[in-house]
Amino acid sequence: MAKPDPTYLPRSLSKREAELIGWLEAERRRVISSREVADYFQWSSPTVWSLMSGLARKGWLKRMEQGRYEVLLAESAGFGPPDPWPALAQWSPPYYVGFRSAAYELGLTPDRPSRIQVPVPIGVTRPIAWEKLPIQLIHLRDFSADGAALTKVGDWTIRMASREKVLLDGAAILPRIGGAIELARIVARVQPTADWRSLVKLAESISRGRVALRRVGAILTRLGMETPPELAAVARGGSRVLLGQTSMYGTTGPVIKPWNVVDNVGEKLLGDVGR
């Protein structure tokens, strides 16, 4: 006989479970740790582990990582949607939300990826508790959290790339930002108010930083937008760089000067950038 899905087990409570849930609701806690419960109630570690595991099976709590749980509000009947923000807010490894996910949260694109893009250093692993969460770890050899800052998303504080870091990362790794056309849309939105000095400084922290700056400069030229002097001073020269991905646009096209970037995208760049 098949076992019942634990997601739909009755939300009944034992006396001790009810005591814990009553405290959580009175304190309006959104996240709780096993250690905090043990300290408050003076219960043994095995008792706390058993209680919190049982409450997670019944849908009152959702395990985020070892020893930490999200409190599911009564209004949602304990069945919340897979929300990645509580898990990221409590995660300790170095990370930041970046690329198209950060672009969406910062209002630079109307398109939200189906999973939150989270750059991390090589070797950082995804917690088992995140199995059903829409979070995609992107391992970067030259990972740097420079240009990312703590940011409020709803009720949660997570580490988010700045607009300048979104621009730089996207220009360095085109597929992660959605390609050259999506990058051009973001460039057009960022250009009037970007901190270009900060962008140039950030480029020093990644191996393809100079390539990224040249690609951004080429897009500005292609769109007929003013090139900031900070960018013009450092991003020229070097071997030729393709504006778009080879797999999509090939390798031929006119060279955008003075950036020495090959415009293999063509008129489609201008035609789609305003959409």
C-alpha positions as CSV (number, residue, x, y, z in Angstrom):
1,M,0.0,0.0,0.0
2,A,1.4,3.4,-1.0
3,K,2.3,5.8,1.8
4,P,0.3,9.0,2.0
5,D,2.0,12.1,0.7
6,P,3.4,13.9,3.9
7,T,2.4,17.2,2.3
8,Y,-1.2,16.4,2.9
9,L,-1.0,14.9,6.4
10,P,-3.6,16.3,8.9
11,R,-2.4,19.4,10.7
12,S,-3.3,18.0,14.1
13,L,-1.1,19.1,17.0
14,S,0.0,17.3,20.2
15,K,0.0,19.4,23.4
16,R,3.7,20.2,23.1
17,E,3.5,20.9,19.4
18,A,0.6,23.3,20.1
19,E,2.7,25.0,22.7
20,L,5.5,25.6,20.2
21,I,3.2,26.8,17.4
22,G,1.3,29.1,19.8
23,W,4.7,30.7,20.7
24,L,5.7,31.1,17.1
25,E,2.4,32.8,16.2
26,A,2.5,35.1,19.2
27,E,6.1,36.1,18.4
28,R,5.2,36.4,14.7
29,R,8.4,34.5,13.9
30,R,9.1,33.8,10.2
31,V,12.2,31.7,10.7
32,I,13.2,29.6,13.7
33,S,16.1,27.4,14.7
34,S,16.2,24.3,16.7
35,R,18.6,26.0,19.1
36,E,16.2,28.9,19.7
37,V,13.4,26.5,20.6
38,A,15.6,24.5,22.9
39,D,16.8,27.6,24.7
40,Y,13.3,29.1,25.1
41,F,11.5,26.0,26.3
42,Q,14.4,24.2,27.9
43,W,13.6,21.0,26.0
44,S,16.2,18.4,25.2
45,S,17.8,18.3,21.7
46,P,16.1,15.0,20.8
47,T,12.7,16.4,21.9
48,V,13.1,19.5,19.8
49,W,14.3,17.5,16.8
50,S,11.3,15.2,17.0
51,L,8.9,18.1,17.4
52,M,10.2,20.2,14.5
53,S,10.5,17.3,12.2
54,G,6.9,16.3,12.9
55,L,5.7,19.9,12.4
56,A,7.6,20.0,9.1
57,R,5.9,16.8,8.0
58,K,2.5,18.2,8.9
59,G,3.0,21.5,7.0
60,W,3.5,23.9,9.9
61,L,7.2,24.4,9.3
62,K,9.4,24.1,6.2
63,R,13.0,23.0,6.6
64,M,15.4,25.5,5.0
65,E,18.7,23.9,6.1
66,Q,19.9,21.8,9.0
67,G,18.4,23.1,12.2
68,R,16.6,26.1,10.6
69,Y,12.9,26.2,9.5
70,E,10.5,28.7,7.9
71,V,7.2,29.1,9.8
72,L,4.3,28.7,7.5
73,L,1.5,31.2,8.2
74,A,-1.9,29.9,9.3
75,E,-3.5,32.0,6.5
76,S,-1.9,29.8,3.9
77,A,-3.1,26.6,5.7
78,G,0.5,25.6,5.9
79,F,0.9,25.0,2.2
80,G,3.0,27.9,1.0
81,P,4.4,28.2,-2.6
82,P,8.1,27.3,-3.0
83,D,9.6,30.6,-2.0
84,P,13.4,30.9,-2.4
85,W,13.9,34.1,-0.5
86,P,13.6,32.7,3.1
87,A,16.2,30.0,2.3
88,L,18.6,32.5,0.7
89,A,18.1,35.0,3.6
90,Q,19.4,32.4,6.0
91,W,22.1,30.9,3.8
92,S,25.7,31.4,5.1
93,P,28.0,30.6,2.1
94,P,29.2,33.5,-0.1
95,Y,26.6,34.2,-2.8
96,Y,24.6,36.9,-4.5
97,V,21.5,37.0,-6.6
98,G,22.7,38.0,-10.1
99,F,22.2,38.1,-13.9
100,R,18.6,38.2,-15.1
101,S,17.2,37.5,-11.6
102,A,18.8,40.6,-10.2
103,A,17.9,42.5,-13.4
104,Y,14.2,41.7,-12.9
105,E,14.2,42.6,-9.2
106,L,16.0,45.9,-10.0
107,G,13.4,46.7,-12.6
108,L,15.9,46.4,-15.6
109,T,13.9,43.7,-17.4
110,P,10.3,42.6,-17.4
111,D,11.3,38.9,-17.8
112,R,11.8,36.9,-14.7
113,P,13.7,33.6,-15.0
114,S,11.9,30.5,-13.7
115,R,14.7,30.0,-11.2
116,I,16.6,32.5,-9.1
117,Q,20.1,32.8,-10.5
118,V,22.7,32.7,-7.6
119,P,26.4,33.0,-8.4
120,V,28.6,31.2,-5.9
121,P,32.3,30.2,-5.7
122,I,33.4,26.8,-7.1
123,G,32.8,24.1,-4.6
124,V,29.7,25.5,-2.9
125,T,27.0,22.9,-2.9
126,R,23.2,23.1,-3.0
127,P,21.5,22.2,0.4
128,I,19.4,19.0,0.2
129,A,16.6,21.0,1.8
130,W,16.4,23.1,-1.4
131,E,15.2,20.2,-3.5
132,K,11.9,21.9,-4.5
133,L,13.1,25.5,-4.4
134,P,13.5,27.4,-7.7
135,I,17.1,28.3,-7.1
136,Q,19.9,27.8,-9.6
137,L,23.5,27.9,-8.4
138,I,26.0,29.4,-10.9
139,H,29.6,28.5,-10.1
140,L,32.1,31.1,-11.0
141,R,35.9,30.5,-11.0
142,D,36.5,34.2,-10.3
143,F,33.6,34.7,-8.0
144,S,33.5,38.1,-6.3
145,A,30.7,39.6,-4.2
146,D,32.0,43.1,-4.8
147,G,29.2,45.2,-6.1
148,A,26.5,43.2,-4.3
149,A,24.7,44.5,-1.2
150,L,22.1,43.4,1.3
151,T,18.7,44.2,-0.2
152,K,15.1,43.7,1.0
153,V,12.9,41.4,-1.1
154,G,9.5,41.3,0.5
155,D,10.1,40.4,4.1
156,W,13.6,39.0,3.5
157,T,17.1,40.5,3.3
158,I,19.3,38.8,0.7
159,R,22.5,39.7,-1.1
160,M,21.7,41.3,-4.5
161,A,24.0,42.4,-7.4
162,S,23.9,46.1,-8.0
163,R,22.8,47.4,-11.4
164,E,26.4,47.9,-12.4
165,K,27.3,44.3,-11.4
166,V,24.4,43.0,-13.4
167,L,25.7,44.9,-16.4
168,L,29.2,43.7,-15.9
169,D,28.4,40.0,-15.3
170,G,25.9,39.9,-18.1
171,A,28.4,41.4,-20.6
172,A,31.1,38.9,-19.4
173,I,28.8,35.8,-19.6
174,L,26.1,36.5,-22.3
175,P,24.1,33.3,-22.0
176,R,23.3,34.0,-18.3
177,I,21.8,37.4,-19.1
178,G,19.8,36.2,-22.0
179,G,22.1,37.1,-24.9
180,A,23.2,40.3,-26.5
181,I,19.8,41.7,-27.2
182,E,18.7,41.3,-23.5
183,L,22.0,42.9,-22.5
184,A,21.4,45.8,-24.8
185,R,18.0,46.4,-23.2
186,I,19.6,46.5,-19.8
187,V,22.4,48.8,-21.1
188,A,19.7,51.2,-22.4
189,R,17.9,51.3,-19.0
190,V,21.1,51.6,-16.9
191,Q,23.0,54.2,-19.0
192,P,21.4,57.4,-17.8
193,T,22.1,56.8,-14.1
194,A,24.8,54.2,-13.9
195,D,27.9,54.7,-11.7
196,W,30.4,54.1,-14.5
197,R,33.4,54.6,-12.2
198,S,32.1,51.8,-10.0
199,L,31.5,49.6,-13.1
200,V,35.1,50.1,-14.3
201,K,36.4,49.3,-10.8
202,L,34.3,46.1,-10.6
203,A,35.7,45.0,-13.9
204,E,39.1,44.6,-12.2
205,S,37.7,41.7,-10.0
206,I,36.8,39.3,-12.9
207,S,39.0,37.8,-15.6
208,R,36.8,38.9,-18.5
209,G,36.2,42.3,-17.0
210,R,37.9,44.2,-19.8
211,V,36.0,42.2,-22.5
212,A,32.8,43.0,-20.7
213,L,33.5,46.7,-20.7
214,R,34.3,46.7,-24.4
215,R,31.1,44.9,-25.1
216,V,29.1,47.4,-23.1
217,G,30.9,50.3,-24.9
218,A,30.1,48.7,-28.3
219,I,26.4,48.4,-27.4
220,L,26.3,52.1,-26.4
221,T,27.9,53.0,-29.7
222,R,25.5,50.8,-31.6
223,L,22.5,52.3,-29.8
224,G,23.8,55.8,-30.5
225,M,24.1,56.6,-26.8
226,E,26.8,58.7,-25.2
227,T,29.9,56.8,-24.0
228,P,30.9,57.8,-20.4
229,P,34.5,59.0,-20.3
230,E,35.3,56.5,-17.5
231,L,34.4,53.7,-19.9
232,A,36.1,55.2,-23.0
233,A,39.4,55.6,-21.0
234,V,39.9,51.9,-20.3
235,A,37.9,49.7,-22.6
236,R,39.5,50.1,-26.0
237,G,42.0,47.9,-27.7
238,G,42.7,44.2,-27.4
239,S,41.8,41.3,-29.7
240,R,38.5,41.2,-31.4
241,V,35.4,40.3,-29.4
242,L,32.0,39.1,-30.7
243,L,29.0,41.1,-29.7
244,G,26.6,38.1,-29.6
245,Q,26.9,34.4,-29.1
246,T,28.4,32.4,-32.0
247,S,25.8,29.7,-31.7
248,M,23.0,32.2,-32.4
249,Y,24.6,34.8,-34.7
250,G,27.7,33.3,-36.3
251,T,31.0,35.1,-36.4
252,T,30.8,37.7,-39.1
253,G,29.8,41.4,-39.1
254,P,31.2,44.9,-39.2
255,V,33.6,46.0,-36.5
256,I,32.3,48.5,-34.0
257,K,35.1,51.1,-33.4
258,P,36.9,52.0,-31.3
259,W,36.0,48.9,-29.2
260,N,37.2,46.3,-31.8
261,V,33.9,44.3,-31.2
262,V,32.4,42.4,-34.1
263,D,28.6,43.2,-34.5
264,N,27.5,39.7,-35.5
265,V,24.0,40.5,-34.2
266,G,23.1,43.1,-36.9
267,E,19.9,45.2,-37.1
268,K,18.0,42.8,-34.8
269,L,19.8,44.5,-31.9
270,L,18.3,47.9,-32.7
271,G,14.9,46.4,-33.6
272,D,14.4,44.5,-30.4
273,V,16.1,46.6,-27.8
274,G,13.1,48.7,-27.0
275,R,10.7,45.8,-26.4
